[in-house]
Amino acid sequence: MAREQREKRAAEAKATAEQKAQSAEHKGGQGKEQSAARSAQQGQGNAVRTSPAATRGQTAQRSSTPMRDAAIDRQKALAAQRQRDRADVRSR
């Protein structure tokens, strides 16, 4: 029963992602639509990768690797910016 629902949800998520991708192609893809198009091409529906955390009411996306990679990249970029700022202050 739960598996059927999960598969149904995954199929729906994929369908909506593909729809968004098609609409993004028509509009020339700005912002959200563009990322929706990208995720549809990679086949990442929100419901596809479910974890125990996802079943406890948190979003499935939180546990996905692309999101984690993006967060790590953001942290690295912030750290690099802080270092640059520190170097600027020293050079004054």
C-alpha distances in whole Angstrom, upper triangle without the diagonal:
4,5,5,6,9,10,11,12,14,15,17,18,20,21,23,24,26,27,29,30,32,33,34,36,38,39,40,38,39,37,33,33,34,32,29,31,31,27,26,29,27,24,23,20,19,16,16,18,16,17,17,19,17,15,18,18,21,21,19,23,24,23,24,27,29,29,30,33,34,34,37,39,39,40,43,44,45,47,49,50,51,53,55,55,57,59,60,61,63,65,66
4,5,5,6,9,10,10,12,14,15,16,18,20,21,22,24,26,27,28,30,31,32,35,36,37,38,35,36,34,30,30,32,29,27,28,29,25,24,27,25,22,20,17,16,13,14,15,12,14,13,16,14,11,14,15,17,17,16,19,21,20,21,24,26,26,27,30,31,31,33,35,36,37,39,41,41,43,45,46,47,49,51,52,53,55,56,58,59,61,63
4,5,5,6,8,10,10,12,14,15,16,18,20,21,22,24,26,27,29,30,31,33,35,36,37,34,35,33,30,29,31,28,25,27,27,23,22,24,23,19,18,16,16,12,12,13,11,13,14,16,14,12,16,17,18,18,15,19,21,19,19,22,24,25,26,28,30,30,32,34,35,36,38,40,41,42,44,45,47,49,50,51,53,55,56,57,59,61,62
4,5,5,6,9,10,11,12,14,15,16,18,20,21,22,24,26,27,29,30,32,33,35,36,33,34,33,29,29,30,28,25,26,27,23,22,24,23,19,19,16,16,12,13,15,14,16,17,19,17,15,18,19,20,19,17,20,22,21,21,24,26,26,28,30,31,32,34,36,37,38,40,41,43,44,46,47,49,51,52,53,55,57,58,59,61,62,64
4,5,5,6,9,10,10,12,14,15,16,18,20,21,22,24,26,27,28,30,32,33,34,31,32,31,27,26,28,26,23,25,25,22,20,23,22,19,17,14,14,10,12,14,12,15,16,17,14,12,16,15,17,16,15,18,20,20,20,23,24,24,26,29,29,30,32,34,35,36,38,40,40,42,44,45,46,49,50,51,52,54,55,57,59,60,62
4,5,5,6,9,10,10,12,14,15,16,18,20,21,22,24,26,27,29,30,31,32,29,30,29,25,25,26,23,21,22,22,19,18,21,19,16,14,12,11,7,8,10,9,12,13,15,12,11,14,14,15,14,12,15,17,16,16,20,21,21,23,25,26,27,29,31,31,33,35,36,37,39,41,42,43,45,47,48,49,51,52,54,56,57,59
4,5,5,6,9,10,11,12,14,15,16,18,20,21,23,24,25,27,29,30,31,28,30,28,25,24,25,23,20,21,21,18,17,19,18,14,13,11,12,8,8,11,11,14,16,18,15,14,18,18,18,16,14,16,19,18,17,20,21,22,24,26,27,28,30,32,32,34,36,37,38,40,42,43,45,47,48,49,51,52,53,55,57,58,60
4,5,5,6,9,10,11,12,14,15,16,18,20,21,23,24,26,27,29,30,27,29,28,24,23,25,23,20,21,22,18,17,19,19,15,15,12,12,9,10,13,13,16,18,19,16,15,19,18,19,17,15,17,20,20,19,22,23,23,26,28,28,29,32,33,34,36,38,38,40,42,43,44,46,48,49,50,52,54,54,56,58,59,61
4,5,5,6,9,10,11,12,14,15,16,18,20,21,22,24,26,27,28,25,26,25,21,20,22,20,17,19,19,16,15,18,17,14,12,9,9,6,8,11,11,14,16,17,13,13,16,15,15,13,12,14,17,17,17,20,20,20,23,25,25,26,29,30,30,32,34,35,36,38,40,41,42,44,45,46,48,50,51,52,55,56,57
4,5,5,6,9,10,10,12,14,15,16,18,20,21,23,25,26,26,24,25,23,20,19,20,18,15,16,17,13,12,15,14,10,9,6,7,5,5,9,10,13,16,17,13,14,17,16,16,13,11,13,16,16,14,17,18,18,21,22,23,24,27,28,28,30,32,33,34,37,38,39,41,43,44,45,47,48,49,51,53,54,56
4,5,5,6,9,10,11,12,14,15,17,18,20,21,23,24,25,23,25,24,21,19,20,19,15,16,17,14,12,14,14,11,11,8,10,8,8,12,13,17,20,21,17,17,21,20,20,17,15,16,19,19,18,20,20,21,24,25,25,27,29,30,31,33,35,35,37,39,40,41,43,45,46,47,49,51,51,53,55,56,58
4,5,5,6,9,10,10,12,14,15,16,18,20,21,22,24,22,23,22,19,17,19,18,14,15,17,14,12,15,16,12,12,8,10,9,10,14,14,18,20,21,17,17,20,19,19,16,14,15,19,20,18,21,21,21,24,25,25,27,29,30,30,33,35,35,36,39,40,41,43,45,45,46,49,50,51,52,55,56,57
4,5,5,6,9,10,11,12,14,15,16,18,20,21,22,19,20,19,16,15,16,14,11,13,14,11,9,13,13,10,9,5,6,6,8,11,12,16,19,19,15,16,19,17,16,13,12,12,16,16,15,18,17,17,20,22,21,23,26,26,27,29,31,31,33,35,36,37,39,41,42,43,45,46,47,49,51,52,53
4,6,5,6,9,10,10,12,14,15,16,19,20,21,18,20,19,16,14,15,14,10,11,12,9,7,10,10,7,7,5,8,9,8,12,14,18,21,21,17,19,22,20,19,16,14,14,17,18,15,18,17,18,21,22,21,24,26,26,27,30,31,31,33,36,36,37,39,41,42,43,45,47,47,49,51,52,54
4,5,5,6,9,10,11,12,14,15,17,18,20,18,20,19,16,14,16,15,11,12,14,12,9,12,13,10,11,9,11,12,12,15,17,21,24,24,20,21,24,22,22,18,17,17,21,21,19,21,20,21,24,25,24,27,29,29,30,33,34,34,36,38,39,39,42,44,44,45,48,49,50,52,54,54,56
4,5,5,6,8,10,10,12,14,15,16,18,16,17,17,13,11,14,13,9,10,13,11,9,12,14,11,11,9,10,12,13,16,18,21,24,23,20,21,23,21,20,17,16,15,19,20,19,21,19,19,23,24,23,25,28,28,28,31,33,32,34,36,37,37,40,42,42,43,46,47,47,49,52,52,53
4,5,5,6,9,10,10,12,14,15,16,13,15,14,11,9,11,10,6,7,9,7,5,9,10,8,8,7,9,11,12,15,17,20,23,23,19,21,24,21,20,16,15,14,17,19,16,18,16,17,20,21,20,22,25,25,25,28,29,29,31,33,34,34,37,39,39,40,43,44,44,46,49,49,50
4,5,5,6,9,10,11,13,14,15,13,16,16,13,10,11,11,8,7,10,9,5,8,10,9,10,10,13,14,14,17,20,23,26,26,23,24,27,25,24,20,18,17,21,22,19,21,18,20,23,23,22,25,27,27,27,31,32,31,33,36,36,37,39,41,41,42,45,46,46,49,51,51,52
4,5,5,6,8,10,11,12,14,13,15,15,13,10,12,13,9,9,12,12,9,11,14,12,13,12,14,16,17,20,22,25,28,28,24,26,28,26,25,21,20,19,23,24,22,23,21,22,25,26,24,27,30,29,29,32,34,33,35,38,38,38,41,43,42,43,46,48,47,50,52,52,53
4,5,5,6,9,10,10,12,10,11,12,9,6,9,9,6,6,10,10,8,11,13,13,13,12,14,16,17,19,21,25,28,27,23,25,27,25,23,20,19,17,21,22,20,22,19,19,23,23,22,24,27,26,26,29,31,30,31,34,35,34,37,39,39,40,43,44,44,46,49,49,50
4,6,5,6,9,10,10,8,11,12,10,7,7,8,6,4,7,8,6,8,11,11,12,12,15,17,17,20,22,26,29,28,25,27,29,27,25,21,20,18,22,23,20,21,18,19,23,22,21,24,26,25,25,29,30,29,31,34,34,34,37,39,38,39,42,43,43,45,48,48,49
4,5,5,7,9,10,9,12,14,13,9,10,12,10,7,11,12,10,11,14,14,15,15,18,20,20,23,25,29,32,31,28,30,32,30,28,24,24,22,25,26,24,25,22,23,27,26,25,27,30,29,29,32,33,32,34,37,37,37,40,42,41,42,46,46,46,48,51,51,52
4,5,5,6,9,8,10,12,11,7,9,12,10,9,12,14,12,13,17,16,17,17,19,21,22,24,27,30,33,32,28,30,32,30,28,24,24,22,25,27,25,26,23,23,27,27,25,28,30,29,29,32,34,32,34,37,37,36,39,41,41,42,45,46,45,47,50,50,51
4,5,5,6,4,7,9,9,5,6,9,8,7,10,12,11,12,15,16,16,16,18,21,22,24,26,29,32,31,28,30,32,29,27,24,23,21,24,26,23,24,21,21,25,24,22,25,27,26,26,29,30,29,30,34,33,33,36,38,37,38,41,42,42,44,47,46,47
4,6,5,6,9,12,12,8,8,11,11,8,11,13,12,12,16,17,18,18,21,23,23,26,28,31,35,34,31,33,35,33,31,27,26,24,27,28,25,26,22,23,27,26,24,27,29,27,28,31,32,30,32,36,35,35,38,40,39,40,43,44,43,46,48,48,49
4,6,7,10,13,14,10,11,14,13,11,14,17,15,16,19,20,21,21,23,26,26,28,31,34,37,36,33,35,37,34,33,29,29,26,29,31,28,29,26,26,30,29,27,30,32,31,30,34,35,33,35,38,38,37,40,42,41,42,45,46,45,48,50,50,51
4,5,7,11,11,9,10,13,13,11,14,17,16,17,20,21,21,21,23,26,27,29,31,34,37,36,32,35,36,34,32,28,28,26,28,30,28,29,25,25,29,28,26,28,31,29,28,32,33,31,33,36,35,34,38,40,38,39,43,43,42,45,48,47,48
4,6,10,12,9,8,12,13,11,13,16,16,16,19,20,21,22,23,27,27,29,31,34,37,36,33,36,37,34,32,29,28,26,28,30,27,27,24,24,28,27,24,27,29,27,27,30,31,29,31,34,33,32,36,37,36,37,40,41,40,43,45,45,45
4,7,8,5,5,8,9,8,10,13,13,14,16,18,18,19,20,23,24,25,28,31,34,32,29,32,34,31,29,25,25,22,24,26,24,24,20,21,24,23,21,23,26,24,23,27,28,26,28,31,31,30,33,35,34,35,38,39,38,41,43,43,44
4,6,6,5,8,10,10,12,14,15,16,18,19,19,20,20,24,25,26,28,31,33,31,29,32,33,30,28,24,24,21,23,26,23,24,20,20,23,22,19,22,24,22,21,25,26,24,25,29,28,27,30,33,31,32,35,36,35,38,40,40,41
4,6,5,7,9,10,11,13,14,16,17,18,17,18,18,22,23,24,26,28,31,28,26,29,30,27,24,21,22,18,20,23,21,21,17,17,20,19,16,18,21,19,18,22,23,21,22,26,26,25,27,30,29,29,33,34,33,35,38,38,39
4,5,5,6,9,10,11,12,14,15,16,15,15,15,18,20,21,22,25,27,25,23,26,27,24,21,18,18,15,18,20,18,19,16,15,19,19,16,18,21,20,18,22,24,22,23,27,27,26,29,31,31,31,34,36,35,37,40,40,41
4,5,5,6,9,10,10,12,14,15,14,14,15,18,19,21,23,26,29,27,24,27,28,26,23,20,20,17,20,22,20,21,17,17,21,21,18,21,23,22,21,25,26,25,26,30,30,29,32,34,34,34,38,39,38,40,43,43,44
4,5,5,6,9,10,11,13,14,14,15,16,20,20,21,24,26,29,28,25,28,30,27,25,21,20,17,20,22,19,19,16,16,20,19,16,19,22,20,20,23,24,23,25,28,28,27,30,32,31,33,36,36,36,39,41,41,42
4,5,5,6,8,10,11,12,11,12,13,17,17,18,20,23,26,24,22,25,26,24,21,18,17,14,16,18,15,16,12,12,16,15,13,16,18,17,17,21,22,21,22,25,26,25,28,30,30,31,34,35,35,37,40,40,41
4,5,5,6,9,10,10,9,10,11,14,15,16,19,22,25,23,20,23,25,23,20,17,16,13,16,18,15,16,13,14,17,17,16,18,21,20,20,23,25,24,26,29,29,29,32,34,33,35,37,39,39,41,43,44,45
4,6,5,6,9,10,10,11,14,16,16,18,21,24,27,26,23,26,28,26,24,20,19,16,19,20,17,18,15,16,19,19,17,20,23,21,22,25,26,25,27,30,30,30,33,35,35,36,39,40,40,42,44,45,46
4,5,5,6,9,9,11,13,16,15,17,20,22,26,25,22,25,27,26,23,19,18,15,18,18,15,15,12,13,17,16,14,18,20,18,19,23,23,23,25,28,27,28,31,32,32,34,36,37,37,40,42,42,44
4,5,5,6,5,7,10,13,12,13,16,19,22,21,19,22,24,22,20,16,14,12,15,15,12,13,10,11,15,15,14,17,19,18,19,22,23,23,25,28,28,29,31,33,33,35,37,38,39,41,43,43,45
4,5,5,6,7,10,13,12,14,17,20,24,23,20,23,25,23,21,18,16,14,17,18,15,16,13,15,18,18,17,20,23,22,23,26,27,27,29,31,32,32,35,37,37,38,41,42,42,45,47,47,49
4,5,8,10,13,15,14,16,19,22,26,25,23,25,28,27,24,21,18,16,19,19,16,16,14,16,19,18,18,21,23,22,23,26,27,27,29,32,31,32,35,36,36,38,41,41,42,45,46,47,48
4,6,9,12,14,12,13,16,19,23,23,20,23,26,25,22,19,16,14,17,16,13,13,11,13,16,15,16,19,20,20,21,24,25,25,27,29,30,31,33,35,35,37,39,40,41,43,45,45,47
4,6,10,11,9,11,14,17,21,21,18,21,24,23,21,17,14,13,16,16,13,13,12,14,17,17,17,20,22,22,23,26,27,27,30,32,32,33,36,37,38,39,42,43,43,46,47,48,50
4,6,8,7,8,11,14,18,18,15,18,20,19,17,13,11,9,13,12,9,11,10,11,14,15,15,17,19,20,21,23,25,25,27,29,30,31,33,35,36,37,39,41,41,43,45,46,48
4,5,5,8,10,14,17,17,13,15,18,17,15,12,9,9,12,13,10,13,12,13,16,17,17,19,21,22,23,25,27,27,29,31,32,33,35,37,38,39,41,43,43,45,47,48,50
4,6,7,8,11,14,13,10,12,15,13,11,8,6,6,9,10,9,12,12,11,14,16,16,17,20,21,21,24,26,26,27,30,31,32,34,36,37,38,40,41,42,44,46,47,48
4,6,6,10,12,12,9,10,13,12,12,9,6,8,11,11,10,14,14,14,17,19,19,20,23,24,25,26,29,29,30,33,34,35,37,39,40,41,43,45,45,47,49,50,52
4,6,10,13,14,11,12,16,15,14,11,8,9,12,11,10,12,13,14,16,18,19,20,22,24,25,26,28,29,31,32,34,35,37,39,40,41,43,44,46,47,49,50,52
4,7,10,11,9,11,14,14,12,10,6,8,10,8,7,10,11,12,13,15,17,18,20,21,23,24,26,27,28,30,32,33,34,36,38,39,40,42,43,45,47,48,50
4,7,8,6,7,10,11,10,9,5,8,10,8,9,12,14,14,15,17,19,19,21,23,24,25,27,29,30,31,33,34,36,37,39,40,42,43,45,46,48,49,51
4,5,5,7,9,11,10,9,7,10,9,7,9,12,15,14,14,17,19,19,20,23,24,24,26,28,29,30,32,34,34,36,38,39,40,42,44,45,47,49,50
4,5,5,7,9,9,11,9,12,11,10,12,15,18,17,17,20,22,21,22,25,26,26,28,30,31,32,34,36,36,38,40,41,42,44,46,46,48,50,52
4,5,5,7,6,8,8,10,9,8,11,14,17,15,15,18,19,18,20,23,23,23,26,28,28,29,32,33,33,35,37,38,39,41,43,43,45,47,49
4,5,6,5,5,5,8,8,8,10,14,16,14,15,18,19,18,21,23,23,24,27,28,28,30,32,33,34,36,38,39,40,42,44,44,46,48,50
4,5,7,8,8,12,12,11,14,17,20,18,19,22,23,22,24,27,27,28,30,32,32,33,36,37,38,40,42,42,43,46,47,48,50,52,53
4,6,9,10,13,12,12,15,19,21,19,19,23,23,22,24,27,27,27,30,32,31,33,35,36,36,39,41,41,42,45,46,46,48,51,52
4,7,9,12,11,12,15,19,20,18,19,22,22,21,24,26,26,26,29,31,30,32,35,35,35,38,40,40,41,44,45,45,48,50,51
4,6,9,8,9,12,16,17,14,15,19,19,17,20,23,22,22,26,27,26,28,31,31,32,34,36,36,38,40,41,42,44,46,47
4,5,6,8,10,13,14,12,13,17,16,16,19,21,20,21,24,25,25,27,30,30,31,34,35,35,37,39,40,41,43,45,46
4,5,6,7,11,12,11,12,15,16,16,18,20,20,21,24,25,26,28,30,31,32,34,35,36,38,40,41,42,44,46,47
4,5,5,9,9,7,9,12,12,12,15,17,17,19,21,22,23,25,27,27,29,31,32,33,35,37,38,39,41,43,44
4,6,8,9,7,8,11,11,10,13,15,15,16,19,20,21,22,25,25,26,29,30,31,32,35,36,37,39,41,42
4,7,9,8,7,11,12,12,13,16,17,17,19,21,22,23,25,27,28,30,31,32,34,36,37,38,40,42,43
4,6,6,7,9,10,11,13,15,16,17,19,20,22,23,25,26,28,29,31,32,34,35,37,38,40,41,43
4,5,5,6,9,10,10,12,14,15,16,18,20,21,22,24,26,27,29,30,32,33,35,36,38,39,41
4,5,5,6,9,10,10,12,14,15,16,18,20,21,22,24,26,27,29,30,32,33,35,36,37,39
4,5,5,6,9,10,11,12,14,15,17,19,20,21,23,25,26,27,29,30,32,33,35,36,38
4,5,5,6,9,10,11,12,14,15,17,18,20,21,23,24,26,27,29,30,32,33,35,37
4,5,5,6,9,10,11,12,14,15,16,18,20,21,23,24,26,27,29,30,32,33,35
4,5,5,6,9,10,10,12,14,15,16,18,20,21,22,24,26,27,29,30,32,33
4,5,5,6,9,10,11,12,14,15,17,19,20,21,23,25,26,27,29,30,32
4,5,5,6,9,10,11,12,14,15,17,18,20,21,23,24,26,27,29,31
4,5,5,6,9,10,10,12,14,15,16,18,20,21,23,25,26,27,29
4,5,5,6,9,10,11,12,14,15,16,18,20,21,23,25,26,27
4,5,5,6,9,10,11,12,14,15,17,19,20,21,23,25,26
4,5,5,6,9,10,11,12,14,15,17,18,20,21,23,25
4,5,5,6,9,10,11,12,14,15,16,19,20,21,23
4,5,5,6,9,10,10,12,14,15,17,19,20,21
4,5,5,6,9,10,11,12,14,15,17,19,20
4,5,5,6,9,10,11,12,14,15,17,19
4,5,5,6,9,10,10,12,14,15,17
4,5,5,6,9,10,11,12,14,16
4,5,5,6,9,10,11,12,15
4,5,5,6,9,10,11,13
4,5,5,6,9,10,11
4,5,5,6,9,10
4,5,5,6,9
4,5,5,6
4,6,5
4,6
4
